[in-house]
Structures are given as structure tokens and as C-alpha cells.
Amino acid sequence: MLAAARKELLMERLRTHGRIVAKEVAAELGLSEDSIRRDLRELDAAGLAVRVYGGALPASPAVVDYTARTAVAAESKRRVAEAAVRLIEPGSAVLLDGGTTALAVAEALPRPFTGTVITHSPTVAAALLHHDAEILLIGGRVFKHSAVACGAAAIEAASRISADLFLLGVTGIHPQAGLTTGDADEAAMKRALAARAAETYVLGSAEKVGAASRFCVLPVDAVAGIVIDKSPEDPVSRELAAAGGRLVPAR
């Protein structure tokens, strides 16, 4: 089998099964595991898969640059944002992550909300300028890909605040890989924010569910819930629930 045909078969396996076990595919095709691993390395380098121990997972499409992400799954993000806003109690302190789904939450938040919104995203803070809420902006080195502050200074600032709720944005939500993102510093910042909130809910727009990125933020059972734009009967939804994830349907 030619390499191009193998890669297409591997991509189809990722779409239908949500994962690849190199040993199993090699045995099925009568090929060496080295051949399959080489194909997976090339798919990973092309941004089409994420290599993990023993195989690969589907790569998240939510790792393109910030401007391009605004056009990805816009309706799904809107549904998730509207469901997430219903989790916010009047007068509470809310930690709001960066990214385009978090921006949709800011836009969906009622203007009369009189609580406090804490964010490390300048774009999220700017979207709330005309709201009644008090806005606290965490500073630090700006990671331009997601338009958020990251690094030691941002984590130090985050360690001095507390919140009732953290609405966490990620690029991948996978039953085995957990909640993932594409940058190590950003993953560390998200963990630091989650540690400062009484409850953390994940913003799970459709393109992220069943996909994975390189760096793990948290396992799915470490958060209070996943606001998910998938049917509870969807196979990945069932796997997430079996892995300990509490699903909050956005539709």
C-alpha cells in the first residue's frame, strides 16, 4: 500500500474511531509498526493528528490563529456561550478564559450583570467595557495566538485572586487525552486559573469535542462540568461521561 493511501486510511480511522492504536493498525494491514509510526509522525507534523503513546488522536482544528478561529464553529460557540452564561450567579466573581468561545461568552453576558469578571484576555476585557460588571484584567506576557497573558507574571497575579466560577477554554476535549491546548505556557496558566475558582466548567464547542492538542490542562473528571454542544447520545459524549465528565448540554 502506498504511503498516501495509508495516510488516508489512517485519517479515516481517526474520523470514525477517534483514535489510532499503531500496533492494531499495523497487524490489520500486514505492515510493520515502524511504517505506521512514520506515517503518524508525518500526519502530526502536518497538523492532522496528535501523536500519543502507542498511536494518535485527532488534531483539534481550534489551533489556527486567533483571527481565523473567529470563523470556526461560530454558531456552536454561540450556543455554548448562552448555556455558560446561565451558570453565572448574580453578583458572583467569574474567571473568564481567553479565546473566541470565551469572547462569545462575554458578548452573551447581560449588560446589567453586576458581579466581577476577572480575565487574562485583553479582547474579553474590551468586550465588557460597556457592561455594569467590574472588570479585573490579569497582566503578563501576551501570547498572541490566543490573545491572553501567560507566563510567570500572569501566574503570580492569578495566585492572588479567587472566584466562584471559571469558564475554561481549551482546543481539545477527549475522553483519554483530557482537556488540552496547543501551548505549554497557556496550559499552565489555565491550570493556575482553575486552582483559583470554586468550580470550573469547560466551554465545549463542537469542533473541540473528540479532538486533542499537545498539552494537557486537566483530565475531564477534574472539572465540575463540560458545557458541550453535542447530543448526550453522541459516541464521544458517552465516552466523556464514562471517563467521569459531567456534561451540560448546550442544546
The 8 nearest C-alpha neighbors of each residue, nearest first, counted from 0:
[[1, 4, 5, 2, 3, 28, 30, 29],
 [0, 2, 4, 3, 5, 6, 7, 8],
 [1, 3, 5, 4, 6, 0, 38, 7],
 [4, 2, 6, 5, 1, 7, 0, 8],
 [3, 5, 7, 1, 2, 6, 8, 0],
 [6, 4, 2, 8, 7, 3, 9, 1],
 [5, 7, 9, 3, 8, 4, 10, 2],
 [6, 8, 10, 4, 9, 5, 11, 3],
 [7, 9, 5, 11, 6, 10, 12, 4],
 [8, 10, 6, 12, 7, 11, 5, 13],
 [11, 9, 13, 7, 12, 8, 6, 14],
 [10, 12, 14, 8, 13, 9, 15, 7],
 [11, 13, 9, 15, 10, 14, 16, 8],
 [14, 12, 17, 10, 18, 11, 16, 15],
 [15, 13, 11, 12, 17, 16, 10, 57],
 [14, 16, 12, 13, 17, 11, 18, 10],
 [17, 15, 13, 18, 12, 14, 19, 11],
 [16, 18, 13, 14, 15, 57, 56, 209],
 [17, 19, 56, 13, 16, 55, 57, 20],
 [20, 18, 55, 54, 21, 13, 56, 12],
 [19, 21, 54, 23, 22, 53, 24, 18],
 [22, 20, 54, 24, 23, 53, 25, 19],
 [21, 23, 25, 20, 24, 32, 26, 53],
 [24, 22, 26, 25, 20, 21, 27, 19],
 [25, 23, 27, 21, 26, 22, 28, 20],
 [24, 26, 30, 22, 28, 32, 23, 27],
 [27, 25, 29, 23, 24, 28, 22, 30],
 [26, 28, 24, 25, 29, 23, 30, 22],
 [29, 27, 25, 30, 26, 24, 23, 0],
 [30, 28, 26, 27, 25, 31, 24, 32],
 [31, 29, 25, 28, 26, 32, 34, 35],
 [30, 32, 33, 34, 25, 35, 29, 26],
 [31, 33, 35, 25, 34, 22, 36, 21],
 [34, 32, 36, 31, 35, 37, 30, 38],
 [35, 33, 37, 32, 31, 36, 38, 30],
 [36, 34, 38, 32, 37, 33, 21, 39],
 [35, 37, 39, 33, 38, 34, 32, 40],
 [36, 38, 40, 34, 35, 39, 33, 41],
 [39, 37, 35, 41, 36, 40, 42, 34],
 [38, 40, 42, 36, 41, 37, 43, 35],
 [41, 39, 43, 37, 38, 42, 36, 44],
 [40, 42, 44, 38, 43, 39, 45, 37],
 [43, 41, 39, 45, 47, 44, 48, 40],
 [42, 44, 48, 40, 46, 49, 41, 45],
 [45, 43, 41, 46, 42, 40, 47, 48],
 [44, 46, 42, 43, 47, 41, 48, 40],
 [47, 45, 43, 44, 48, 42, 58, 49],
 [46, 48, 42, 58, 45, 43, 57, 49],
 [49, 47, 58, 43, 57, 42, 46, 56],
 [50, 48, 56, 43, 58, 55, 57, 51],
 [49, 51, 55, 54, 43, 48, 56, 39],
 [52, 50, 55, 54, 53, 49, 56, 176],
 [51, 53, 54, 50, 55, 20, 21, 56],
 [54, 52, 20, 21, 51, 55, 22, 19],
 [53, 55, 20, 21, 19, 51, 52, 50],
 [56, 54, 50, 51, 19, 49, 18, 48],
 [55, 57, 18, 49, 48, 17, 211, 58],
 [58, 56, 48, 210, 13, 211, 49, 17],
 [59, 57, 48, 211, 49, 47, 210, 212],
 [58, 60, 210, 61, 211, 171, 207, 212],
 [61, 59, 62, 58, 206, 63, 207, 170],
 [62, 60, 170, 59, 63, 68, 207, 206],
 [63, 61, 60, 59, 64, 170, 181, 68],
 [64, 62, 61, 68, 67, 65, 60, 144],
 [63, 65, 144, 67, 66, 68, 62, 145],
 [64, 66, 68, 67, 144, 145, 63, 69],
 [67, 65, 68, 69, 64, 70, 63, 99],
 [66, 68, 64, 69, 65, 70, 63, 71],
 [69, 67, 71, 65, 70, 66, 63, 64],
 [68, 70, 67, 66, 71, 99, 65, 73],
 [69, 71, 68, 73, 67, 72, 66, 99],
 [70, 72, 68, 73, 69, 67, 61, 206],
 [73, 71, 75, 74, 76, 70, 206, 205],
 [74, 72, 76, 75, 71, 70, 77, 69],
 [75, 73, 77, 76, 72, 78, 71, 79],
 [74, 76, 78, 72, 77, 204, 73, 205],
 [77, 75, 79, 73, 204, 100, 74, 78],
 [76, 78, 74, 80, 75, 79, 103, 81],
 [79, 77, 75, 81, 80, 76, 249, 74],
 [78, 80, 76, 82, 249, 77, 81, 83],
 [81, 79, 104, 83, 77, 78, 82, 103],
 [80, 82, 78, 84, 83, 79, 107, 77],
 [81, 83, 79, 249, 85, 80, 84, 78],
 [84, 82, 80, 85, 86, 81, 79, 226],
 [83, 85, 81, 86, 87, 82, 108, 80],
 [84, 86, 83, 82, 87, 81, 88, 80],
 [87, 85, 84, 83, 88, 82, 164, 200],
 [88, 86, 84, 85, 89, 91, 83, 93],
 [87, 89, 91, 90, 86, 85, 114, 92],
 [90, 88, 91, 114, 112, 87, 113, 92],
 [89, 91, 114, 113, 88, 92, 115, 112],
 [92, 90, 114, 88, 89, 93, 163, 115],
 [91, 93, 115, 162, 163, 114, 116, 164],
 [94, 92, 116, 164, 162, 165, 163, 117],
 [93, 95, 165, 117, 118, 116, 164, 162],
 [94, 96, 118, 166, 165, 117, 93, 101],
 [97, 95, 167, 101, 168, 118, 166, 94],
 [96, 98, 120, 101, 147, 145, 123, 119],
 [99, 97, 145, 101, 100, 102, 168, 96],
 [98, 100, 102, 101, 69, 103, 68, 97],
 [101, 99, 103, 102, 76, 98, 104, 80],
 [102, 100, 104, 103, 99, 98, 97, 96],
 [101, 103, 99, 105, 100, 104, 123, 98],
 [102, 104, 100, 106, 101, 105, 80, 77],
 [105, 103, 80, 101, 107, 102, 106, 108],
 [106, 104, 102, 108, 103, 107, 123, 126],
 [105, 107, 103, 104, 108, 102, 126, 127],
 [108, 106, 104, 105, 81, 103, 109, 80],
 [107, 109, 105, 106, 84, 104, 110, 112],
 [110, 108, 111, 112, 107, 130, 106, 84],
 [109, 111, 130, 112, 131, 108, 129, 132],
 [112, 110, 131, 109, 113, 130, 132, 108],
 [113, 111, 110, 132, 109, 114, 131, 89],
 [114, 112, 132, 131, 90, 111, 115, 89],
 [113, 115, 90, 91, 132, 92, 112, 89],
 [116, 114, 92, 133, 132, 134, 93, 91],
 [115, 117, 93, 134, 94, 92, 133, 135],
 [118, 116, 135, 94, 134, 136, 93, 95],
 [117, 119, 95, 136, 120, 94, 137, 96],
 [118, 120, 137, 148, 147, 136, 138, 121],
 [119, 121, 147, 97, 123, 118, 122, 146],
 [122, 120, 124, 123, 125, 119, 147, 146],
 [121, 123, 125, 120, 124, 126, 146, 102],
 [124, 122, 126, 120, 102, 125, 121, 105],
 [125, 123, 121, 127, 122, 126, 120, 128],
 [124, 126, 122, 127, 128, 123, 121, 129],
 [127, 125, 123, 124, 128, 122, 105, 106],
 [128, 126, 130, 124, 125, 129, 105, 123],
 [129, 127, 125, 130, 126, 124, 134, 131],
 [128, 130, 127, 131, 110, 126, 132, 125],
 [131, 129, 110, 127, 132, 128, 111, 112],
 [130, 132, 111, 113, 110, 112, 133, 129],
 [133, 131, 113, 114, 115, 130, 112, 134],
 [132, 134, 115, 116, 114, 131, 135, 113],
 [133, 135, 116, 115, 117, 132, 136, 124],
 [134, 136, 117, 116, 118, 137, 133, 115],
 [135, 137, 118, 119, 117, 138, 134, 124],
 [138, 136, 119, 118, 153, 156, 135, 157],
 [139, 137, 153, 148, 136, 119, 140, 152],
 [138, 140, 153, 148, 152, 149, 141, 150],
 [141, 139, 148, 149, 150, 142, 138, 153],
 [140, 142, 148, 147, 143, 149, 139, 146],
 [143, 141, 147, 144, 146, 148, 145, 149],
 [142, 144, 146, 145, 141, 147, 65, 64],
 [143, 145, 64, 65, 142, 146, 63, 147],
 [144, 146, 143, 98, 147, 65, 142, 97],
 [147, 145, 143, 142, 144, 120, 141, 97],
 [148, 146, 120, 142, 141, 119, 145, 97],
 [147, 149, 141, 139, 140, 119, 138, 142],
 [150, 148, 153, 140, 139, 188, 185, 141],
 [149, 151, 153, 152, 184, 140, 154, 139],
 [150, 152, 154, 153, 155, 149, 139, 140],
 [153, 151, 155, 139, 154, 150, 156, 138],
 [152, 154, 139, 156, 149, 155, 151, 150],
 [153, 155, 157, 151, 156, 152, 188, 158],
 [156, 154, 152, 158, 153, 157, 151, 159],
 [157, 155, 153, 154, 158, 159, 152, 137],
 [158, 156, 154, 159, 155, 160, 153, 192],
 [157, 159, 155, 156, 160, 154, 195, 191],
 [160, 158, 157, 156, 161, 155, 195, 154],
 [159, 161, 157, 158, 195, 162, 156, 117],
 [162, 160, 195, 196, 159, 163, 92, 158],
 [163, 161, 196, 92, 164, 93, 94, 195],
 [162, 164, 197, 196, 92, 93, 91, 198],
 [163, 165, 198, 93, 196, 162, 199, 197],
 [166, 164, 94, 199, 196, 93, 167, 95],
 [165, 167, 200, 95, 201, 199, 96, 94],
 [168, 166, 201, 96, 165, 202, 200, 169],
 [167, 169, 202, 96, 201, 101, 166, 98],
 [170, 168, 180, 171, 179, 178, 167, 202],
 [169, 171, 180, 61, 207, 179, 59, 212],
 [172, 170, 211, 207, 210, 179, 212, 169],
 [173, 171, 178, 208, 209, 207, 177, 210],
 [172, 174, 209, 177, 176, 175, 210, 211],
 [175, 173, 239, 177, 238, 242, 176, 172],
 [174, 176, 177, 173, 242, 218, 239, 219],
 [177, 175, 173, 174, 211, 178, 215, 179],
 [178, 176, 218, 173, 219, 175, 174, 172],
 [179, 177, 172, 217, 216, 171, 215, 218],
 [178, 180, 215, 171, 216, 212, 214, 169],
 [181, 179, 170, 212, 214, 169, 182, 186],
 [180, 182, 212, 213, 214, 62, 183, 179],
 [183, 181, 185, 184, 180, 186, 214, 213],
 [182, 184, 186, 185, 214, 187, 181, 180],
 [185, 183, 187, 186, 182, 150, 188, 149],
 [184, 186, 188, 182, 187, 183, 149, 189],
 [187, 185, 216, 183, 189, 184, 188, 180],
 [188, 186, 184, 190, 185, 189, 191, 183],
 [189, 187, 185, 191, 190, 186, 149, 154],
 [188, 190, 192, 186, 191, 187, 193, 185],
 [191, 189, 193, 187, 188, 192, 216, 194],
 [190, 192, 188, 194, 189, 193, 187, 154],
 [193, 191, 189, 195, 194, 190, 188, 157],
 [194, 192, 190, 195, 191, 196, 199, 189],
 [193, 195, 191, 192, 196, 190, 197, 158],
 [194, 196, 161, 192, 193, 162, 160, 191],
 [197, 195, 162, 198, 164, 163, 193, 165],
 [196, 198, 163, 164, 162, 195, 199, 165],
 [199, 197, 164, 196, 223, 165, 163, 200],
 [200, 198, 165, 222, 223, 164, 166, 193],
 [199, 201, 224, 166, 225, 223, 167, 222],
 [200, 202, 225, 167, 166, 226, 203, 168],
 [201, 203, 226, 168, 167, 204, 225, 79],
 [204, 202, 227, 226, 201, 225, 228, 205],
 [205, 203, 76, 228, 75, 206, 207, 227],
 [204, 206, 228, 207, 208, 75, 203, 229],
 [207, 205, 208, 204, 72, 60, 61, 59],
 [208, 206, 171, 210, 205, 170, 172, 204],
 [209, 207, 172, 210, 205, 206, 171, 173],
 [208, 210, 173, 172, 235, 207, 17, 211],
 [211, 209, 59, 171, 57, 207, 58, 208],
 [210, 212, 171, 58, 59, 57, 179, 173],
 [213, 211, 180, 181, 179, 171, 214, 59],
 [212, 214, 181, 180, 49, 179, 215, 211],
 [215, 213, 179, 180, 181, 183, 212, 182],
 [214, 216, 179, 217, 178, 180, 177, 186],
 [215, 217, 186, 179, 178, 190, 214, 189],
 [216, 218, 178, 215, 177, 221, 219, 190],
 [219, 217, 177, 221, 220, 178, 216, 176],
 [218, 220, 177, 244, 221, 178, 222, 217],
 [219, 221, 243, 244, 218, 222, 242, 245],
 [222, 220, 218, 219, 217, 223, 244, 243],
 [223, 221, 199, 224, 220, 200, 219, 198],
 [224, 222, 199, 200, 198, 245, 221, 225],
 [223, 225, 245, 200, 222, 246, 244, 247],
 [224, 226, 201, 246, 200, 227, 247, 245],
 [227, 225, 247, 202, 203, 248, 201, 249],
 [226, 228, 203, 248, 229, 249, 225, 247],
 [227, 229, 249, 205, 204, 248, 203, 79],
 [230, 228, 227, 231, 205, 233, 248, 236],
 [229, 231, 232, 233, 228, 236, 248, 250],
 [232, 230, 236, 233, 229, 237, 248, 246],
 [233, 231, 230, 234, 237, 236, 229, 235],
 [232, 234, 236, 230, 231, 235, 237, 229],
 [235, 233, 237, 236, 232, 238, 231, 239],
 [234, 236, 238, 237, 233, 209, 239, 208],
 [237, 235, 239, 233, 234, 231, 238, 240],
 [236, 238, 234, 240, 235, 239, 241, 233],
 [239, 237, 241, 235, 240, 236, 174, 242],
 [238, 240, 174, 242, 236, 244, 241, 237],
 [239, 241, 244, 237, 243, 242, 238, 245],
 [240, 242, 238, 243, 239, 237, 244, 174],
 [243, 241, 239, 240, 244, 174, 238, 220],
 [244, 242, 220, 240, 241, 245, 219, 239],
 [243, 245, 240, 220, 219, 239, 242, 246],
 [246, 244, 224, 240, 225, 243, 247, 223],
 [247, 245, 225, 224, 244, 248, 226, 227],
 [246, 248, 226, 225, 227, 224, 249, 245],
 [249, 247, 227, 250, 226, 246, 228, 229],
 [248, 250, 228, 79, 82, 227, 78, 226],
 [249, 248, 228, 78, 229, 230, 82, 79]]
